[in-house]
């Protein structure tokens, strides 16, 4: 396996492949200056950068450049103490990929933070080895679909006569993943108490929730994990006896298995659109003023009809003419008609400023539609989202799909997520969250959850600590890069505030299992976080698996490792169905459990 990257995901992915799946791994990373990071501003960001560099230094170990000083930068190889080979190179050029052994490798993961770098390297690698299994990290979803189709087509053509060769099926496939898409559902679900964790693919919808087990919950595939109690760690995929003994304990339970179409018809979700409602064009006071004037015009028309006895439509027409001062003066008309004409003229005078105000309000509404909204007064029970980078943008979209009110805080006026916030009409506070008054502007004292996903660990931690001084019972979820640091922060905050929900998440920790599964040729459908551990969902063919073939769906499991949940294409299959050749099942598995199924 060859892993190329410039951040912590590459190191974690290499460790995952080597430690869990016992694969031979070659890691390609930038030279000794480590990752080229953007300039940092401020004490908090500088401290975060230093923490990041220390973490990378510990991960890379004693790897150094082997060439003499002054030589041009090129691939430099070294052997770590754990047997992992490391190449240092600025970019994954053709010579670097050849030195890493791509021509003989089974799989290549390109997890650079830049989409263009990954695409360029993927095209080169496909030419060097058409049978290579490729895994790309791309943020652009639409571009990723096109690249995936292009590289798969190139592999099929290289196999000869445009037909797939013996190794060019799933093993020579291309998989495009995004760490942001992998981590966003787990972060959003953690921020919203009681919100389902959803894995949806291949015509199947799996939904899991956290709730306490009751005496009516029987043992079976519905219980995915038992959460920690005191010093007792969480238990993934517990056995039947463990479930029976865990009555009253918090658990992650598989609540729903169905096709997405059935779920959508049963509970249709309200989709967000960029269309502005008509009521938002005018203020409430102006709408009442317009309604009052319309009522006056109708009353004058009815009165004219009763006084003169003319046709009602003609009465309306004459009233409008009087209103706009178009009709002739009623010199020789009866007194009632003259009084009505004067009243109509007076209403016409009142109508002019109202129409002018309506035009100005509509113009102002359209002008402010393209600007960022401020948090409305009286907003409560919302989620305060810190950071609108790659992860924050995906989390924001996920929260709005769940119809959760959100207020965003971002320090960079050019952040990529501001366009998404503007399109979704989400309030945004521009400012450094570490400065006083910024969180107050986001109305943190009335918020439901603080979700800190900026790129700086210390910024996230500082914001959480300050928010806890304002609201000790506030639910907080913070993204921390270093997993050991995240664990220490989680335990400390939980001990200091036992009555408040605290969660810390590492994006690389959530994303690495999906990338590793794709490199092994296994179709990983998704992952959910269970405290500090990850539970994977994968599609597995029954044929050739003695652990699955010939067993019922209920009995196809290994305690603490993996468990069959449902048949793909047949979500309503009975648990007593005997699995046979040709069946494809969804399996919930730990990382080591997924390795066992290999």
C-alpha atoms as one frame of an Amber mdcrd trajectory, in Angstrom:
protein
   0.000   0.000   0.000   1.244   3.484  -0.904  -0.063   6.524   0.990   0.753
  10.049  -0.226  -0.292  13.105   1.764   0.726  16.310   3.454  -1.206  16.288
   6.727  -2.189  14.087   9.640  -4.670  12.004   7.614  -1.786  10.410   5.687
   0.014   9.389   8.895  -3.145   8.078  10.536  -4.135   6.170   7.396  -0.694
   4.572   7.180  -0.880   3.582  10.843  -4.363   2.153  10.278  -3.231  -0.021
   7.372  -0.115  -1.200   9.180  -1.476  -1.684  12.688  -4.998  -2.950  12.033
  -4.749  -4.700   8.675  -1.011  -5.601   8.862  -0.296  -4.271   5.390   3.098
  -3.241   4.028   2.953   0.530   3.693   5.111   3.138   1.960   4.367   6.667
   3.153   5.185   9.657   0.933   5.287  12.954   2.850   6.828  16.407   2.332
  10.469  16.913   3.367  11.787  17.725   6.809  10.114  21.123   6.851   6.895
  19.126   7.191   3.609  20.375   5.905   3.459  23.795   4.251   0.754  25.451
   6.334  -0.895  28.821   5.630   0.292  31.804   7.676  -1.104  31.869  11.181
  -2.269  35.022  12.902  -2.580  35.488  16.620  -1.360  33.690  19.682  -3.993
  30.935  19.563  -3.331  29.987  15.959   0.423  30.041  16.432   0.099  27.728
  19.419  -2.095  25.406  17.371   0.486  25.317  14.585   3.219  24.440  17.079
   1.047  21.667  18.511   0.417  20.350  14.979   4.141  20.338  14.139   4.982
  18.465  17.349   2.371  15.852  16.515   3.754  15.393  12.984   7.289  15.175
  14.293   6.257  12.398  16.659   4.444  10.556  13.867   7.322  10.789  11.358
   9.934   9.895  13.924  13.592  10.155  12.882  12.997  10.245   9.166  15.376
  12.637   7.481  16.796  13.433   4.118  19.515  11.026   3.101  21.075  13.123
   0.361  23.987  15.450   0.992  23.304  19.090   1.820  22.735  21.342  -1.120
  21.390  18.631  -3.411  18.139  19.372  -5.265  15.018  18.327  -3.464  14.018
  14.849  -4.553  12.583  11.689  -3.059  14.527  10.630   0.006  13.773   7.283
   1.598  14.173   6.134   5.179  13.108   3.196   7.296  11.251   3.788  10.549
  11.718   1.653  13.587   8.316  -0.001  13.052   9.264  -1.136   9.525   7.285
   1.474   7.616   9.161   2.956   4.682   8.938   6.720   4.301   9.715   8.793
   1.208  10.178  12.545   1.442   9.168  14.536  -1.620   7.641  17.925  -2.317
   5.065  16.583  -4.809   3.924  13.144  -5.968   5.661  13.443  -9.348   6.146
  10.473 -11.663   9.640   9.774 -10.363   8.398   9.826  -6.769   5.520   7.451
  -7.509   7.898   5.109  -9.352  10.314   5.180  -6.406   7.410   4.322  -4.076
   6.687   1.211  -6.141   3.313   2.209  -7.564   3.863  -0.127 -10.511   3.875
  -3.094  -8.094   1.490  -1.766  -5.435  -2.017  -3.052  -4.758  -3.478   0.337
  -3.817  -2.557   4.008  -3.728  -4.154   6.655  -1.503  -3.717  10.304  -2.490
  -4.822  12.382   0.507  -3.195  15.754  -0.121  -5.198  18.747   0.997  -5.183
  20.123  -2.567  -7.625  18.566  -5.060  -5.488  19.428  -8.086  -2.433  17.669
  -6.648  -4.441  14.504  -6.024  -5.969  14.496  -9.523  -2.628  15.047 -11.246
  -0.998  12.240  -9.266  -3.954   9.908  -9.889  -3.708  10.351 -13.663   0.012
   9.604 -13.522  -0.472   6.558 -11.285  -3.197   5.110 -13.512  -0.798   5.330
 -16.461   2.005   3.648 -14.494  -0.246   0.833 -13.240  -3.696   0.376 -14.860
  -4.565  -2.357 -12.344  -3.876  -0.131  -9.339  -6.669   0.499  -6.848  -6.930
   4.274  -6.366  -8.373   6.183  -3.424  -8.553   9.967  -3.809  -9.368  12.681
  -1.308 -11.374  15.369  -3.114 -13.503  18.111  -1.622 -15.368  18.875  -4.873
 -18.087  16.222  -5.064 -19.159  16.777  -8.669 -15.604  16.801  -9.943 -14.927
  13.663  -7.918 -17.696  11.763  -9.706 -16.298  12.693 -13.115 -12.725  11.800
 -12.118 -13.879   8.459 -10.722 -15.608   7.562 -14.002 -12.630   8.750 -16.071
 -10.038   6.721 -14.157 -12.213   3.583 -14.124 -12.679   3.895 -17.886  -8.926
   4.284 -18.333  -8.348   1.115 -16.289 -10.833  -0.841 -18.404  -9.295   0.342
 -21.692  -5.771  -0.446 -20.508  -6.867  -4.000 -19.739  -7.311  -4.559 -23.480
 -10.040  -4.007 -26.091 -12.006  -1.816 -23.723 -13.009  -4.799 -21.590 -12.064
  -5.137 -17.945  -9.194  -7.476 -17.323  -9.008 -10.195 -14.685  -7.897  -7.737
 -12.050  -9.729  -4.663 -13.236 -13.005  -5.116 -11.426 -13.472  -3.857  -7.914
  -9.717  -4.334  -7.268  -8.754  -1.829  -9.978 -11.512   0.603  -9.150 -11.263
   4.268  -8.216 -12.851   5.560  -5.021 -13.235   9.263  -4.326 -13.787  10.203
  -0.681 -13.841  13.394   1.340 -12.756  13.615   4.954 -15.234  16.466   5.359
 -18.164  14.375   4.103 -17.096  11.445   6.278 -16.824  13.467   9.480 -19.666
  15.973   9.031 -22.594  13.593   9.779 -20.966  12.419  13.009 -20.206  15.984
  14.129 -23.711  17.195  13.304 -25.352  14.219  15.000 -23.282  14.766  18.138
 -24.247  18.440  18.265 -27.973  17.703  18.139 -29.195  15.542  21.003 -31.497
  12.774  19.835 -30.735  13.275  16.147 -30.388  10.045  14.244 -27.104   8.919
  12.786 -27.810   7.936   9.222 -25.908   5.814   6.714 -27.587   5.806   3.319
 -26.343   4.088   0.161 -27.211   1.476  -2.453 -30.945   1.739  -1.820 -30.626
   1.161   1.923 -31.098   3.511   4.862 -29.598   2.661   8.273 -30.501   4.926
  11.177 -29.070   4.642  14.681 -29.892   6.611  17.828 -28.615   6.851  21.390
 -31.114   5.818  24.047 -31.185   3.750  27.238 -31.939   0.065  26.878 -35.199
  -1.105  28.394 -36.255  -4.527  29.564 -38.265  -4.915  26.355 -35.157  -4.631
  24.168 -34.178  -8.113  23.167 -30.765  -9.276  22.099 -30.073  -9.100  18.402
 -28.592  -6.983  15.642 -30.410  -3.809  16.728 -27.925  -3.015  19.538 -24.741
  -1.701  17.959 -22.868  -0.478  21.035 -23.114   0.021  24.788 -21.833   3.424
  25.895 -19.364   3.875  28.716 -20.479   3.906  32.346 -18.020   5.393  34.857
 -14.652   3.762  34.239 -16.205   1.024  32.099 -15.309   1.696  28.411 -17.825
   1.482  25.569 -18.553  -1.959  24.124 -19.034  -2.206  20.367 -21.257  -4.941
  18.899 -22.082  -6.618  22.224 -23.200 -10.215  22.479 -26.702 -11.317  23.408
 -25.791 -11.906  27.054 -24.163  -8.466  27.328 -27.338  -6.830  26.009 -29.561
  -8.691  28.475 -27.426  -7.530  31.391 -27.307  -3.907  30.196 -30.907  -2.838
  30.948 -30.967   0.897  31.645 -27.556   1.529  30.122 -27.165   4.059  27.304
 -26.686   2.338  23.971 -26.456   3.026  20.245 -29.436   1.199  18.779 -30.248
   0.495  15.141 -33.687   2.048  14.984 -34.536   1.881  11.308 -33.572  -0.218
   8.270 -35.439   0.516   5.059 -35.141   1.860   1.564 -34.636   5.657   1.380
 -37.792   6.106  -0.726 -39.965   4.510   1.947 -38.401   6.621   4.675 -38.829
   9.812   2.697 -42.489   9.082   1.985 -43.148   8.313   5.645 -41.436  11.445
   6.957 -40.728  13.900   4.173 -37.954  16.346   4.949 -38.386  20.034   4.323
 -35.843  21.022   1.693 -34.087  24.334   1.848 -34.268  26.547  -1.204 -32.749
  29.838  -2.117 -36.144  31.333  -3.037 -37.040  34.340  -0.914 -40.587  34.221
   0.554 -42.843  37.087  -0.485 -43.615  37.978   3.133 -39.922  38.742   3.751
 -40.005  41.605   1.210 -42.106  43.901   3.413 -42.180  44.547   7.126 -45.175
  43.614   9.242 -46.144  47.287   9.764 -46.078  47.994   6.029 -48.186  44.937
   5.255 -50.835  46.112   7.734 -50.774  49.597   6.188 -51.337  48.196   2.696
 -54.149  45.998   3.976 -55.813  48.982   5.636 -55.686  51.047   2.436 -57.149
  48.190   0.401 -59.959  47.947   2.944 -60.650  51.691   2.633 -60.845  51.450
  -1.166 -63.298  48.535  -0.955 -65.425  50.415   1.591 -65.538  53.540  -0.623
 -66.517  51.470  -3.675 -69.328  49.743  -1.781 -70.584  53.049  -0.382 -70.586
  54.630  -3.871 -72.558  51.683  -5.201 -75.166  52.059  -2.428 -75.427  55.857
  -2.753 -75.652  56.140  -6.541 -77.057  52.720  -7.425 -74.598  52.183 -10.308
 -73.105  48.804 -11.191 -70.595  47.522  -8.568 -67.755  47.161 -11.113 -68.339
  50.734 -12.334 -68.341  51.897  -8.702 -64.932  50.277  -8.175 -63.622  51.847
 -11.374 -64.812  55.372 -10.468 -63.371  54.988  -6.944 -59.939  54.140  -8.366
 -60.122  57.113 -10.733 -60.902  59.381  -7.780 -58.115  57.728  -5.792 -55.492
  58.605  -8.391 -57.083  62.061  -9.148 -57.927  61.064 -12.723 -61.732  61.564
 -12.648 -63.449  64.921 -13.254 -64.615  66.946 -10.206 -68.191  66.056  -9.162
 -69.575  69.632  -9.291 -73.108  68.758 -10.384 -73.284  65.403  -8.597 -75.244
  64.711  -5.393 -73.662  65.622  -2.041 -72.917  61.988  -1.176 -70.979  61.535
  -4.409 -68.938  64.681  -3.759 -68.051  63.577  -0.204 -66.962  60.157  -1.480
 -64.769  61.787  -4.116 -63.036  63.874  -1.463 -62.500  60.818   0.759 -61.090
  58.893  -2.208 -58.647  61.719  -2.934 -57.572  61.704   0.724 -56.940  57.928
   0.613 -54.937  58.500  -2.565 -52.701  60.943  -0.740 -52.140  58.384   2.011
 -51.348  55.713  -0.580 -48.341  57.549  -2.074 -45.988  57.327   0.965 -47.015
  53.705   1.555 -46.130  52.753  -2.031 -42.811  54.595  -1.735 -42.025  52.761
   1.516 -42.893  49.430  -0.111 -40.534  50.113  -3.017 -37.693  51.104  -0.680
 -38.200  48.071   1.581 -38.255  45.677  -1.372 -35.058  47.215  -2.751 -33.378
  46.998   0.626 -34.448  43.380   1.056 -32.961  42.387  -2.293 -29.736  44.210
  -1.512 -29.344  42.570   1.891 -30.206  39.123   0.466 -26.658  38.934  -0.907
 -25.095  39.961   2.406 -24.633  38.038   5.612 -27.525  38.002   8.054 -27.188
  38.978  11.686 -28.597  36.755  14.439 -32.225  37.780  15.025 -33.343  38.988
  18.413 -34.897  36.382  20.649 -33.195  33.461  18.905 -32.808  30.458  21.222
 -32.222  26.703  21.199 -29.829  27.042  18.258 -26.380  25.644  17.442 -23.411
  28.020  17.428 -21.002  26.778  14.749 -17.419  28.061  14.940 -15.515  27.891
  11.661 -16.705  27.765   8.054 -13.826  25.933   6.409 -14.161  22.591   4.646
 -15.457  20.754   7.689 -17.604  23.612   8.945 -19.299  24.061   5.571 -20.270
  20.410   5.379 -21.496  20.437   8.985 -23.558  23.568   8.316 -25.241  21.939
   5.317 -25.953  18.825   7.358 -27.493  20.801  10.236 -29.761  22.762   7.902
 -30.883  19.523   6.243 -31.985  18.493   9.725 -33.825  21.841  10.109 -31.658
  22.871  13.058 -31.294  26.661  13.586 -27.633  27.676  13.302 -25.563  30.800
  13.971 -22.070  30.735  12.468 -18.947  32.492  13.721 -16.053  33.022  11.294
 -12.959  35.211  11.511 -11.974  35.065   7.827 -14.194  37.254   5.593 -13.052
  35.174   2.595 -13.886  31.760   4.078 -15.333  29.279   1.607 -18.364  28.563
   3.774 -19.677  32.133   3.764 -21.268  31.617   0.340 -23.089  28.552   1.641
 -24.267  30.457   4.734 -25.500  33.287   2.520 -27.354  30.870   0.235 -28.996
  29.082   3.165 -29.777  32.450   4.859 -27.940  31.448   8.020 -26.890  34.258
  10.432 -23.123  34.830  10.587 -21.003  36.767  13.087 -17.664  37.892  11.617
 -14.960  38.117  14.262 -12.283  36.259  16.182 -13.999  33.929  18.596 -11.172
  34.376  21.115 -12.064  38.065  21.526 -14.648  39.253  23.994 -18.158  39.860
  22.722 -18.091  37.588  19.664 -19.791  34.615  21.285 -22.214  36.960  23.004
 -23.175  38.338  19.571 -23.968  34.753  18.545 -26.256  34.559  21.610 -24.346
  31.722  23.214 -26.271  32.181  26.473 -29.456  30.911  24.765 -27.840  28.315
  22.493 -28.445  24.579  22.533 -24.916  23.514  21.504 -21.518  24.994  20.772
 -19.842  23.189  17.860 -16.210  24.304  17.455 -14.661  23.046  14.198 -12.031
  25.676  13.361  -8.622  24.520  12.150  -6.883  25.609  15.376  -7.121  23.292
  18.383  -6.403  26.025  20.914  -9.042  28.298  19.374 -11.649  25.564  19.734
 -10.571  24.819  23.283 -10.494  28.491  24.309 -13.974  29.062  22.878 -15.362
  26.037  24.707 -13.816  27.043  28.038 -15.152  30.588  27.737 -18.615  29.342
  26.723 -18.693  27.101  29.774 -18.129  30.136  31.988 -21.228  31.710  30.428
 -23.304  28.502  30.427 -21.906  25.699  32.621 -24.555  23.279  31.328 -23.941
  24.054  27.635 -23.517  21.046  25.351 -20.157  21.385  23.566 -18.600  19.482
  20.667 -15.084  20.430  19.647 -12.862  19.267  16.840  -9.299  18.589  17.965
  -6.557  17.489  15.604  -4.418  15.429  17.978  -6.367  12.396  19.184  -4.464
  12.047  22.478  -5.033  15.728  23.158  -8.731  15.269  22.329  -9.018  12.386
  24.788  -7.348  14.382  27.574  -9.573  17.416  26.941 -12.697  15.262  26.863
 -11.933  13.597  30.182 -11.038  16.869  31.888 -14.153  18.714  30.689 -16.368
  15.784  31.582 -14.902  15.683  35.092 -15.204  19.461  35.543 -18.788  19.614
  34.205 -20.409  16.227  34.888 -23.924  17.513  34.204 -23.129  18.839  30.721
 -22.578  16.836  27.556 -19.013  17.118  26.240 -17.713  15.521  23.043 -14.346
  15.904  21.316 -13.822  14.626  17.782 -10.806  14.222  15.503 -11.629  14.442
  11.786  -8.714  12.234  10.807  -9.823   9.729  13.450 -13.284   9.595  11.844
 -12.091   9.596   8.221  -9.113   7.199   8.259 -11.165   3.960   8.584 -13.213
   4.791   5.471 -10.067   5.510   3.438  -8.402   2.331   4.691 -11.446   0.227
   3.822 -11.532   1.683   0.305  -7.841   0.844  -0.186  -8.561  -2.760   0.719
 -11.160  -2.958  -2.041 -14.027  -3.160   0.379 -16.988  -0.886  -0.111 -17.222
   1.053   3.118 -20.673   2.626   3.218 -20.153   4.912   6.190 -19.067   5.237
   9.790 -20.518   6.486  13.064 -18.620   7.645  16.111 -19.195   5.849  19.391
 -17.467   8.119  21.900 -13.751   7.751  21.093 -14.214   4.746  18.791 -15.597
   4.280  15.275 -18.082   1.731  13.972 -17.890   1.007  10.238 -20.638  -0.091
   7.845 -19.476  -2.126   4.840 -21.088  -4.088   2.001 -19.775  -7.656   1.879
 -20.498 -10.467  -0.608 -21.571 -13.647   1.151 -19.969 -15.893  -1.455 -16.617
 -17.194  -0.199 -17.098 -16.110   3.408 -17.476 -19.153   5.705 -18.419 -16.772
   8.526 -21.487 -15.683   6.525 -22.521 -18.328   3.996 -24.979 -20.873   5.371
 -25.790 -18.859   8.491 -28.949 -16.957   9.275 -28.875 -13.182   9.323 -29.388
 -13.314  13.097 -26.453 -15.667  13.715 -23.968 -14.049  11.317 -21.938 -12.122
  13.849 -18.826 -12.213  15.974 -19.119 -10.512  19.351 -17.133  -7.304  19.506
 -15.954  -7.558  15.896 -18.699  -7.613  13.253 -22.390  -8.271  12.780 -24.572
  -8.683   9.666 -27.467  -6.187   9.690 -29.464  -6.529   6.481 -29.427  -7.766
   2.892 -28.745  -5.126   0.294 -31.781  -4.790  -1.941 -33.968  -6.637   0.597
 -34.161  -4.441   3.727 -37.244  -6.260   5.045 -35.629  -9.708   4.999 -36.356
 -11.842   8.068 -33.523 -12.340  10.546 -34.012 -16.107  10.097 -33.140 -15.915
   6.390 -30.218 -18.224   5.547 -27.511 -16.372   3.686 -26.405 -18.016   0.461
 -24.248 -17.431  -2.576 -25.292 -14.276  -4.416 -26.430 -12.415  -1.299 -24.792
  -9.125  -0.349 -25.120  -7.958   3.219 -24.438  -4.793   5.178 -22.059  -5.473
   8.025 -21.380  -3.300  11.056 -17.799  -3.901  12.126 -14.969  -2.567  14.199
 -11.713  -1.892  12.414 -10.226  -5.198  13.472 -13.474  -6.963  12.722 -13.396
  -5.651   9.180  -9.839  -6.933   8.893 -11.016 -10.388  10.048 -13.577 -10.502
   7.251 -10.772 -10.188   4.712
